Amino acid sequence: MGGLFEYIKMAVQNIRANKGRSFLTMLGIIIGIASVIAIVSIGEGTKNQMNSEIDGIGGGQIAVSVSNDAITESEFITAEDVQAVREIDTVEGVNVSESYEGETVTGKGNFSIMLTAEGPDAKLLNNSEMKYGNYFGENEIEEGKNVCVISDADAKRLFGTDDVVGMNLDITCYDSSKSFRIMGVTTQKENGTFVSYTYDGMPVTVNIPYSSMEDLVGATDEFYSLMIQGDKTLDSQIIADQVVHVLEKRHQCAGEEYFQVQSFQDVMQSMNEMLGMVTAFISFVAGISLLVGGIGVMNIMLVSVTERTREIGIRKSLGAKTSSIMLQFLAEAAILTVIGGLIGIILGILAAYGICSVISGSIGMTIIPGISPTVIFVATLFSCAVGVFFGIYPAKKAARLSPIEALRRN
Protein backbone atom coordinates (compact mmCIF):
# COMPACT_ATOMS: atom_id res chain seq x y z
CA MET A 1 0.00 0.00 0.00
CA GLY A 2 2.89 2.34 0.85
CA GLY A 3 4.39 1.71 -2.59
CA LEU A 4 1.13 2.65 -4.28
CA PHE A 5 1.00 5.97 -2.44
CA GLU A 6 4.59 6.57 -3.50
CA TYR A 7 3.67 6.00 -7.15
CA ILE A 8 0.72 8.37 -6.82
CA LYS A 9 2.95 10.99 -5.20
CA MET A 10 5.48 10.69 -8.01
CA ALA A 11 2.72 10.90 -10.61
CA VAL A 12 1.29 14.07 -9.01
CA GLN A 13 4.76 15.65 -8.89
CA ASN A 14 5.31 14.94 -12.58
CA ILE A 15 1.86 16.35 -13.47
CA ARG A 16 2.58 19.53 -11.49
CA ALA A 17 5.97 19.86 -13.14
CA ASN A 18 4.26 19.90 -16.57
CA LYS A 19 1.05 21.83 -15.86
CA GLY A 20 0.42 23.08 -19.39
CA ARG A 21 0.95 19.71 -21.00
CA SER A 22 -1.09 17.97 -18.31
CA PHE A 23 -4.02 20.36 -18.83
CA LEU A 24 -3.98 19.85 -22.59
CA THR A 25 -3.90 16.10 -21.97
CA MET A 26 -6.97 16.35 -19.75
CA LEU A 27 -8.84 18.69 -22.10
CA GLY A 28 -10.39 15.93 -24.22
CA ILE A 29 -11.55 14.09 -21.10
CA ILE A 30 -12.96 17.32 -19.61
CA ILE A 31 -14.91 18.17 -22.77
CA GLY A 32 -16.23 14.63 -23.18
CA ILE A 33 -17.42 14.22 -19.58
CA ALA A 34 -18.89 17.75 -19.44
CA SER A 35 -20.73 17.26 -22.74
CA VAL A 36 -22.27 13.94 -21.76
CA ILE A 37 -23.42 15.16 -18.33
CA ALA A 38 -24.80 18.43 -19.71
CA ILE A 39 -26.68 16.76 -22.58
CA VAL A 40 -28.15 13.97 -20.45
CA SER A 41 -29.15 16.44 -17.71
CA ILE A 42 -30.80 18.84 -20.15
CA GLY A 43 -32.59 15.96 -21.89
CA GLU A 44 -33.83 14.56 -18.58
CA GLY A 45 -34.98 18.00 -17.43
CA THR A 46 -36.83 18.57 -20.70
CA LYS A 47 -38.46 15.15 -20.47
CA ASN A 48 -39.56 15.79 -16.88
CA GLN A 49 -41.11 19.13 -17.88
CA MET A 50 -42.92 17.58 -20.83
CA ASN A 51 -44.23 14.74 -18.67
CA SER A 52 -45.43 17.23 -16.08
CA GLU A 53 -47.31 19.21 -18.72
CA ILE A 54 -48.83 16.16 -20.39
CA ASP A 55 -49.83 14.71 -17.03
CA GLY A 56 -51.47 18.01 -16.11
CA ILE A 57 -53.42 17.96 -19.36
CA GLY A 58 -54.38 14.34 -19.71
CA GLY A 59 -53.11 12.36 -16.76
CA GLY A 60 -55.38 9.35 -16.32
CA GLN A 61 -57.25 10.01 -19.57
CA ILE A 62 -58.15 7.10 -21.85
CA ALA A 63 -59.56 7.25 -25.37
CA VAL A 64 -61.89 4.43 -26.43
CA SER A 65 -63.01 4.23 -30.05
CA VAL A 66 -64.93 1.73 -32.16
CA SER A 67 -62.98 -0.29 -34.72
CA ASN A 68 -63.73 -0.63 -38.43
CA ASP A 69 -65.20 -4.07 -37.75
CA ALA A 70 -67.61 -2.54 -35.23
CA ILE A 71 -68.66 0.16 -37.70
CA THR A 72 -69.31 -2.50 -40.32
CA GLU A 73 -71.60 -4.31 -37.88
CA SER A 74 -73.25 -0.96 -36.92
CA GLU A 75 -72.01 -1.29 -33.36
CA PHE A 76 -71.55 2.25 -32.04
CA ILE A 77 -71.25 3.63 -28.53
CA THR A 78 -74.65 4.75 -27.26
CA ALA A 79 -75.79 7.23 -24.62
CA GLU A 80 -76.66 4.23 -22.42
CA ASP A 81 -73.10 2.94 -22.83
CA VAL A 82 -71.78 6.31 -21.70
CA GLN A 83 -73.88 6.16 -18.53
CA ALA A 84 -72.77 2.57 -17.83
CA VAL A 85 -69.10 3.56 -18.14
CA ARG A 86 -69.66 6.56 -15.84
CA GLU A 87 -70.85 4.16 -13.13
CA ILE A 88 -67.52 2.28 -13.01
CA ASP A 89 -65.85 3.02 -9.66
CA THR A 90 -62.46 3.83 -11.16
CA VAL A 91 -63.94 6.24 -13.73
CA GLU A 92 -64.26 9.89 -12.69
CA GLY A 93 -65.84 11.22 -15.86
CA VAL A 94 -66.77 10.39 -19.46
CA ASN A 95 -67.01 12.69 -22.43
CA VAL A 96 -68.20 12.11 -25.97
CA SER A 97 -66.82 14.36 -28.64
CA GLU A 98 -68.16 14.56 -32.18
CA SER A 99 -66.97 17.42 -34.39
CA TYR A 100 -68.73 19.06 -37.33
CA GLU A 101 -67.70 21.88 -39.63
CA GLY A 102 -69.85 24.99 -39.77
CA GLU A 103 -69.72 28.74 -40.05
CA THR A 104 -70.99 31.86 -38.34
CA VAL A 105 -71.23 35.57 -39.05
CA THR A 106 -70.69 38.28 -36.43
CA GLY A 107 -69.91 41.98 -36.51
CA LYS A 108 -66.26 41.00 -36.90
CA GLY A 109 -66.83 39.04 -40.12
CA ASN A 110 -67.32 35.47 -41.35
CA PHE A 111 -65.72 32.63 -39.37
CA SER A 112 -65.24 28.91 -39.91
CA ILE A 113 -66.57 26.92 -36.97
CA MET A 114 -65.55 23.59 -35.51
CA LEU A 115 -68.73 22.56 -33.74
CA THR A 116 -67.91 20.03 -31.02
CA ALA A 117 -70.79 18.06 -29.53
CA GLU A 118 -69.90 16.92 -26.02
CA GLY A 119 -71.20 15.02 -23.01
CA PRO A 120 -71.95 15.92 -19.38
CA ASP A 121 -68.35 15.59 -18.14
CA ALA A 122 -66.82 17.81 -20.82
CA LYS A 123 -65.53 20.40 -18.35
CA LEU A 124 -63.67 17.73 -16.35
CA LEU A 125 -61.84 16.32 -19.35
CA ASN A 126 -61.13 19.57 -21.20
CA ASN A 127 -57.97 21.32 -20.14
CA SER A 128 -59.65 24.64 -19.38
CA GLU A 129 -60.92 26.81 -16.57
CA MET A 130 -64.08 28.90 -16.48
CA LYS A 131 -63.46 32.62 -16.91
CA TYR A 132 -67.09 33.69 -17.19
CA GLY A 133 -70.33 31.79 -16.71
CA ASN A 134 -70.60 28.01 -16.43
CA TYR A 135 -70.06 24.88 -18.48
CA PHE A 136 -73.11 22.91 -19.55
CA GLY A 137 -73.89 19.72 -17.66
CA GLU A 138 -76.41 16.92 -17.36
CA ASN A 139 -79.47 19.21 -17.22
CA GLU A 140 -78.58 21.00 -20.46
CA ILE A 141 -77.90 17.66 -22.19
CA GLU A 142 -81.10 16.01 -20.98
CA GLU A 143 -83.17 19.00 -22.13
CA GLY A 144 -81.20 19.50 -25.35
CA LYS A 145 -80.72 23.19 -24.65
CA ASN A 146 -79.22 25.38 -27.35
CA VAL A 147 -76.30 26.64 -25.31
CA CYS A 148 -72.57 26.71 -26.01
CA VAL A 149 -69.17 27.35 -24.43
CA ILE A 150 -66.26 29.07 -26.19
CA SER A 151 -62.74 30.10 -25.21
CA ASP A 152 -61.80 33.66 -24.32
CA ALA A 153 -59.46 33.78 -27.33
CA ASP A 154 -62.25 32.75 -29.72
CA ALA A 155 -64.68 35.17 -28.05
CA LYS A 156 -62.31 38.05 -28.78
CA ARG A 157 -62.04 36.91 -32.40
CA LEU A 158 -65.81 36.75 -32.78
CA PHE A 159 -66.93 39.78 -30.76
CA GLY A 160 -63.83 41.78 -29.87
CA THR A 161 -64.33 41.02 -26.16
CA ASP A 162 -64.34 37.89 -23.98
CA ASP A 163 -67.22 39.05 -21.73
CA VAL A 164 -69.86 37.49 -23.97
CA VAL A 165 -71.97 35.34 -21.63
CA GLY A 166 -75.61 35.68 -22.61
CA MET A 167 -74.91 36.63 -26.22
CA ASN A 168 -76.25 34.53 -29.09
CA LEU A 169 -74.18 32.86 -31.78
CA ASP A 170 -75.92 31.91 -35.04
CA ILE A 171 -74.32 28.80 -36.51
CA THR A 172 -74.89 27.21 -39.90
CA CYS A 173 -74.01 23.54 -40.31
CA TYR A 174 -75.00 21.27 -43.21
CA ASP A 175 -77.34 23.96 -44.65
CA SER A 176 -79.20 24.17 -41.33
CA SER A 177 -78.99 27.14 -38.97
CA LYS A 178 -79.46 27.39 -35.25
CA SER A 179 -78.90 30.04 -32.58
CA PHE A 180 -76.90 29.11 -29.47
CA ARG A 181 -76.73 31.15 -26.28
CA ILE A 182 -73.20 31.50 -24.88
CA MET A 183 -73.38 30.27 -21.29
CA GLY A 184 -69.67 30.08 -20.50
CA VAL A 185 -66.23 31.34 -21.52
CA THR A 186 -63.14 29.28 -20.77
CA THR A 187 -59.49 30.18 -20.45
CA GLN A 188 -56.57 27.88 -21.06
CA LYS A 189 -54.73 26.56 -18.02
CA GLU A 190 -51.14 27.58 -17.57
CA ASN A 191 -49.35 24.36 -18.49
CA GLY A 192 -46.17 25.73 -19.98
CA THR A 193 -44.90 25.96 -23.52
CA PHE A 194 -44.40 22.44 -24.84
CA VAL A 195 -48.12 21.80 -25.32
CA SER A 196 -50.12 24.37 -27.24
CA TYR A 197 -53.79 24.22 -28.07
CA THR A 198 -54.30 27.05 -30.53
CA TYR A 199 -52.62 28.48 -33.56
CA ASP A 200 -53.35 31.41 -35.83
CA GLY A 201 -55.88 30.68 -38.56
CA MET A 202 -57.51 27.64 -36.94
CA PRO A 203 -61.35 27.51 -36.90
CA VAL A 204 -63.28 28.85 -33.95
CA THR A 205 -64.19 25.99 -31.60
CA VAL A 206 -67.71 26.00 -30.20
CA ASN A 207 -68.61 23.35 -27.63
CA ILE A 208 -72.29 22.38 -27.33
CA PRO A 209 -74.35 19.58 -25.71
CA TYR A 210 -74.51 16.63 -28.10
CA SER A 211 -78.28 16.47 -27.69
CA SER A 212 -78.68 19.95 -29.24
CA MET A 213 -77.18 18.76 -32.55
CA GLU A 214 -80.26 16.83 -33.63
CA ASP A 215 -81.84 19.73 -35.56
CA LEU A 216 -78.59 20.31 -37.44
CA VAL A 217 -77.30 16.83 -38.31
CA GLY A 218 -80.02 14.43 -37.25
CA ALA A 219 -79.82 11.78 -34.50
CA THR A 220 -76.80 12.12 -32.24
CA ASP A 221 -77.20 9.28 -29.75
CA GLU A 222 -74.47 7.11 -31.28
CA PHE A 223 -70.77 7.90 -30.99
CA TYR A 224 -67.49 6.75 -32.49
CA SER A 225 -65.38 7.41 -29.41
CA LEU A 226 -65.26 8.20 -25.71
CA MET A 227 -62.73 10.13 -23.65
CA ILE A 228 -62.52 8.81 -20.11
CA GLN A 229 -60.99 10.41 -17.03
CA GLY A 230 -59.79 7.64 -14.78
CA ASP A 231 -58.33 7.63 -11.30
CA LYS A 232 -54.79 9.02 -11.71
CA THR A 233 -53.51 6.86 -8.86
CA LEU A 234 -54.29 3.67 -10.79
CA ASP A 235 -52.69 2.06 -13.81
CA SER A 236 -54.53 3.29 -16.92
CA GLN A 237 -54.48 -0.21 -18.39
CA ILE A 238 -56.55 -1.55 -15.48
CA ILE A 239 -59.21 1.12 -16.01
CA ALA A 240 -59.15 0.58 -19.79
CA ASP A 241 -59.73 -3.16 -19.32
CA GLN A 242 -62.71 -2.44 -17.06
CA VAL A 243 -64.23 -0.03 -19.60
CA VAL A 244 -63.79 -2.44 -22.51
CA HIS A 245 -65.27 -5.27 -20.43
CA VAL A 246 -68.41 -3.19 -19.73
CA LEU A 247 -68.79 -2.18 -23.39
CA GLU A 248 -68.24 -5.72 -24.69
CA LYS A 249 -70.74 -7.09 -22.21
CA ARG A 250 -73.36 -4.55 -23.25
CA HIS A 251 -72.76 -5.21 -26.96
CA GLN A 252 -72.21 -8.96 -26.51
CA CYS A 253 -69.02 -8.86 -28.55
CA ALA A 254 -66.39 -10.25 -26.18
CA GLY A 255 -63.24 -11.21 -28.08
CA GLU A 256 -64.29 -9.38 -31.26
CA GLU A 257 -61.95 -6.42 -30.58
CA TYR A 258 -64.67 -3.94 -31.44
CA PHE A 259 -63.25 -1.34 -29.07
CA GLN A 260 -59.76 0.15 -29.33
CA VAL A 261 -57.99 1.88 -26.44
CA GLN A 262 -55.24 4.46 -26.20
CA SER A 263 -54.19 6.20 -22.99
CA PHE A 264 -52.12 9.28 -22.31
CA GLN A 265 -49.77 6.93 -20.50
CA ASP A 266 -49.03 5.28 -23.86
CA VAL A 267 -48.45 8.69 -25.46
CA MET A 268 -46.06 9.71 -22.67
CA GLN A 269 -44.17 6.43 -22.96
CA SER A 270 -43.74 6.87 -26.73
CA MET A 271 -42.55 10.46 -26.33
CA ASN A 272 -40.12 9.48 -23.58
CA GLU A 273 -38.71 6.69 -25.72
CA MET A 274 -38.17 9.06 -28.66
CA LEU A 275 -36.57 11.74 -26.49
CA GLY A 276 -34.43 9.10 -24.79
CA MET A 277 -33.18 7.85 -28.17
CA VAL A 278 -32.29 11.39 -29.28
CA THR A 279 -30.48 12.10 -25.99
CA ALA A 280 -28.62 8.79 -26.18
CA PHE A 281 -27.50 9.47 -29.76
CA ILE A 282 -26.26 12.99 -28.96
CA SER A 283 -24.54 11.67 -25.82
CA PHE A 284 -22.85 8.99 -27.93
CA VAL A 285 -21.55 11.63 -30.32
CA ALA A 286 -20.35 13.73 -27.39
CA GLY A 287 -18.78 10.63 -25.87
CA ILE A 288 -16.54 10.28 -28.93
CA SER A 289 -14.51 13.15 -27.48
CA LEU A 290 -13.74 10.82 -24.56
CA LEU A 291 -12.15 8.42 -27.02
CA VAL A 292 -10.18 11.29 -28.54
CA GLY A 293 -9.19 12.39 -25.05
CA GLY A 294 -8.02 8.88 -24.24
CA ILE A 295 -5.83 8.82 -27.36
CA GLY A 296 -4.44 12.16 -26.24
CA VAL A 297 -3.56 10.67 -22.86
CA MET A 298 -1.77 7.80 -24.59
CA ASN A 299 0.20 10.13 -26.87
CA ILE A 300 1.34 12.35 -24.01
CA MET A 301 2.28 9.35 -21.90
CA LEU A 302 4.36 7.99 -24.80
CA VAL A 303 6.12 11.35 -24.99
CA SER A 304 6.65 11.18 -21.24
CA VAL A 305 8.20 7.71 -21.56
CA THR A 306 10.59 9.01 -24.22
CA GLU A 307 11.57 12.04 -22.13
CA ARG A 308 12.13 9.96 -19.01
CA THR A 309 13.96 7.03 -20.61
CA ARG A 310 17.15 7.79 -18.69
CA GLU A 311 15.19 8.05 -15.41
CA ILE A 312 13.62 4.67 -16.11
CA GLY A 313 17.04 3.16 -16.84
CA ILE A 314 18.47 4.45 -13.57
CA ARG A 315 15.52 3.14 -11.56
CA LYS A 316 15.73 -0.29 -13.19
CA SER A 317 19.51 -0.47 -12.68
CA LEU A 318 18.90 0.22 -8.98
CA GLY A 319 16.57 -2.75 -8.75
CA ALA A 320 13.14 -1.31 -9.62
CA LYS A 321 10.79 -4.05 -10.77
CA THR A 322 9.05 -4.01 -14.12
CA SER A 323 5.68 -3.94 -12.31
CA SER A 324 6.77 -0.87 -10.32
CA ILE A 325 7.66 1.08 -13.46
CA MET A 326 4.37 0.07 -15.05
CA LEU A 327 2.33 1.07 -11.98
CA GLN A 328 4.05 4.46 -11.89
CA PHE A 329 2.99 5.33 -15.42
CA LEU A 330 -0.49 3.80 -15.01
CA ALA A 331 -1.00 5.88 -11.87
CA GLU A 332 -0.04 9.03 -13.78
CA ALA A 333 -2.46 8.25 -16.62
CA ALA A 334 -5.26 7.39 -14.19
CA ILE A 335 -4.74 10.56 -12.13
CA LEU A 336 -4.81 12.70 -15.27
CA THR A 337 -8.14 11.24 -16.33
CA VAL A 338 -9.65 11.31 -12.83
CA ILE A 339 -8.79 14.99 -12.43
CA GLY A 340 -10.10 15.66 -15.93
CA GLY A 341 -13.25 13.71 -15.11
CA LEU A 342 -13.89 15.68 -11.90
CA ILE A 343 -13.41 18.99 -13.70
CA GLY A 344 -15.68 17.74 -16.49
CA ILE A 345 -18.40 16.80 -13.98
CA ILE A 346 -18.35 20.26 -12.40
CA LEU A 347 -18.35 22.02 -15.78
CA GLY A 348 -21.09 19.68 -17.09
CA ILE A 349 -23.40 20.46 -14.15
CA LEU A 350 -22.72 24.21 -14.46
CA ALA A 351 -23.30 24.04 -18.23
CA ALA A 352 -26.58 22.14 -17.73
CA TYR A 353 -27.93 24.77 -15.35
CA GLY A 354 -26.66 27.60 -17.55
CA ILE A 355 -28.17 26.24 -20.77
CA CYS A 356 -31.48 25.40 -19.03
CA SER A 357 -31.57 28.94 -17.65
CA VAL A 358 -31.09 30.38 -21.14
CA ILE A 359 -33.77 28.08 -22.60
CA SER A 360 -36.17 28.89 -19.76
CA GLY A 361 -35.70 32.63 -20.30
CA SER A 362 -36.17 32.40 -24.06
CA ILE A 363 -39.38 30.32 -24.03
CA GLY A 364 -40.91 31.70 -20.84
CA MET A 365 -40.96 28.57 -18.71
CA THR A 366 -38.78 26.76 -16.21
CA ILE A 367 -36.66 23.74 -17.11
CA ILE A 368 -34.65 22.22 -14.28
CA PRO A 369 -31.80 19.95 -15.42
CA GLY A 370 -32.22 16.36 -14.30
CA ILE A 371 -28.84 15.74 -12.68
CA SER A 372 -28.47 11.99 -12.32
CA PRO A 373 -26.02 10.58 -9.72
CA THR A 374 -25.89 7.41 -11.82
CA VAL A 375 -24.72 9.34 -14.90
CA ILE A 376 -22.09 11.15 -12.81
CA PHE A 377 -20.87 7.85 -11.34
CA VAL A 378 -20.72 6.18 -14.74
CA ALA A 379 -18.93 9.19 -16.24
CA THR A 380 -16.33 9.15 -13.45
CA LEU A 381 -15.86 5.40 -13.77
CA PHE A 382 -15.56 5.70 -17.53
CA SER A 383 -12.95 8.46 -17.28
CA CYS A 384 -10.88 6.26 -14.95
CA ALA A 385 -11.25 3.33 -17.34
CA VAL A 386 -10.13 5.53 -20.26
CA GLY A 387 -7.00 6.56 -18.34
CA VAL A 388 -6.09 3.02 -17.38
CA PHE A 389 -6.86 1.57 -20.83
CA PHE A 390 -4.93 4.16 -22.81
CA GLY A 391 -2.14 4.22 -20.22
CA ILE A 392 -1.43 0.50 -20.49
CA TYR A 393 0.59 0.66 -23.72
CA PRO A 394 2.90 3.53 -22.63
CA ALA A 395 3.29 1.91 -19.20
CA LYS A 396 4.23 -1.43 -20.76
CA LYS A 397 6.68 0.28 -23.10
CA ALA A 398 8.35 2.01 -20.15
CA ALA A 399 8.45 -1.17 -18.07
CA ARG A 400 10.03 -3.23 -20.86
CA LEU A 401 12.93 -0.86 -21.50
CA SER A 402 16.33 -2.48 -21.05
CA PRO A 403 18.32 -0.67 -18.31
CA ILE A 404 21.47 -0.67 -20.45
CA GLU A 405 19.67 0.67 -23.54
CA ALA A 406 17.86 3.27 -21.43
CA LEU A 407 21.07 4.54 -19.85
CA ARG A 408 22.75 4.86 -23.26
CA ARG A 409 20.12 7.37 -24.43
CA ASN A 410 20.68 11.05 -23.81
URWOWO-V937200 format. One record per residue. SS is DSSP state (@ for helix, = for strand, . for the rest). D_LAST is the distance of its C-alpha to the last C-alpha in whole Angstrom. Layout:
SS_D_LAST ; SS_D_LAST
This chain:
._33 ; @_32 ; @_28 ; @_29 ; @_29 ; @_26 ; @_24 ; @_26 ; @_26 ; @_22 ; @_22 ; @_25 ; @_22 ; @_19 ; @_22 ; @_23 ; @_20 ; ._20 ; @_24 ; @_24 ; @_22 ; @_23 ; @_27 ; @_26 ; @_25 ; @_28 ; @_31 ; @_31 ; @_32 ; @_34 ; @_36 ; @_37 ; @_38 ; @_40 ; @_42 ; @_43 ; @_45 ; @_46 ; @_48 ; @_49 ; @_50 ; @_52 ; @_54 ; @_55 ; @_56 ; @_58 ; @_59 ; @_61 ; @_63 ; @_64 ; @_65 ; @_67 ; @_69 ; @_70 ; @_71 ; @_73 ; @_75 ; @_75 ; ._74 ; ._76 ; =_78 ; =_79 ; =_80 ; =_83 ; =_84 ; =_87 ; ._85 ; @_86 ; @_88 ; @_90 ; @_91 ; @_92 ; ._95 ; ._96 ; ._94 ; ._93 ; =_92 ; =_96 ; @_97 ; @_98 ; @_94 ; @_93 ; @_95 ; @_94 ; @_90 ; @_91 ; ._92 ; ._89 ; ._88 ; ._84 ; =_85 ; =_86 ; =_87 ; =_88 ; =_88 ; =_89 ; =_88 ; =_89 ; =_89 ; =_91 ; =_90 ; =_93 ; =_94 ; =_95 ; =_96 ; =_96 ; ._97 ; ._93 ; =_93 ; =_93 ; =_90 ; =_89 ; =_90 ; =_88 ; =_91 ; =_89 ; =_92 ; =_91 ; ._92 ; ._93 ; ._89 ; @_88 ; @_87 ; @_85 ; @_83 ; ._82 ; ._79 ; =_82 ; =_83 ; =_87 ; =_87 ; =_91 ; =_94 ; ._93 ; ._92 ; ._95 ; ._95 ; @_97 ; @_101 ; @_100 ; @_99 ; @_102 ; @_104 ; ._102 ; ._102 ; ._101 ; =_98 ; =_95 ; =_91 ; =_89 ; =_86 ; @_86 ; @_83 ; @_86 ; @_89 ; @_87 ; @_87 ; @_91 ; @_92 ; ._90 ; ._90 ; ._89 ; ._92 ; ._94 ; ._96 ; ._99 ; ._99 ; =_100 ; =_98 ; =_99 ; =_97 ; =_98 ; =_97 ; ._98 ; ._101 ; =_102 ; =_102 ; =_102 ; =_102 ; =_99 ; =_99 ; =_96 ; =_96 ; =_92 ; =_89 ; =_86 ; =_82 ; =_79 ; ._77 ; ._74 ; ._71 ; ._69 ; ._67 ; ._66 ; ._70 ; ._72 ; ._76 ; ._77 ; ._76 ; ._78 ; ._80 ; ._81 ; ._85 ; =_86 ; =_87 ; =_90 ; =_90 ; =_94 ; =_95 ; @_95 ; @_99 ; @_100 ; @_99 ; @_102 ; @_104 ; @_101 ; @_99 ; ._102 ; ._101 ; ._98 ; ._98 ; =_96 ; =_92 ; ._89 ; =_86 ; =_86 ; =_83 ; =_83 ; =_82 ; =_81 ; ._80 ; ._76 ; ._76 ; ._76 ; ._75 ; @_76 ; @_76 ; @_79 ; @_81 ; @_81 ; @_82 ; @_85 ; @_86 ; @_86 ; @_88 ; @_90 ; @_90 ; @_90 ; @_93 ; @_95 ; @_95 ; ._95 ; ._92 ; ._90 ; ._87 ; ._88 ; ._85 ; ._87 ; =_85 ; =_81 ; =_79 ; =_76 ; =_75 ; @_73 ; @_71 ; @_70 ; @_69 ; @_67 ; @_65 ; @_65 ; @_63 ; @_61 ; @_60 ; @_59 ; @_57 ; @_55 ; @_54 ; @_53 ; @_51 ; @_49 ; @_49 ; @_47 ; @_45 ; @_44 ; @_43 ; @_41 ; @_40 ; @_38 ; @_35 ; @_34 ; @_33 ; @_31 ; @_30 ; @_29 ; @_27 ; @_25 ; @_24 ; @_23 ; @_21 ; @_19 ; @_19 ; @_17 ; @_15 ; @_14 ; @_13 ; @_10 ; @_9 ; ._10 ; @_8 ; @_7 ; @_10 ; @_12 ; @_11 ; @_12 ; @_15 ; @_16 ; @_16 ; ._18 ; ._21 ; ._20 ; ._22 ; @_21 ; @_24 ; @_23 ; @_19 ; @_22 ; @_24 ; @_21 ; @_20 ; @_24 ; @_25 ; @_23 ; @_24 ; @_28 ; @_28 ; @_27 ; @_30 ; @_32 ; @_32 ; @_32 ; @_35 ; @_37 ; @_36 ; @_38 ; @_41 ; @_42 ; @_41 ; @_43 ; @_46 ; @_46 ; @_46 ; @_49 ; @_51 ; @_51 ; @_51 ; @_54 ; @_56 ; @_55 ; @_57 ; @_60 ; @_60 ; @_61 ; @_63 ; ._65 ; ._64 ; ._62 ; ._59 ; ._57 ; ._54 ; ._54 ; ._51 ; ._50 ; @_49 ; @_48 ; @_46 ; @_44 ; @_43 ; @_43 ; @_40 ; @_38 ; @_38 ; @_37 ; @_34 ; @_33 ; @_33 ; @_31 ; @_29 ; @_29 ; @_29 ; @_27 ; @_24 ; @_25 ; @_23 ; @_19 ; @_20 ; @_21 ; @_18 ; @_16 ; @_18 ; ._18 ; ._14 ; ._14 ; @_13 ; @_12 ; @_10 ; @_9 ; @_8 ; @_7 ; ._4 ; ._0
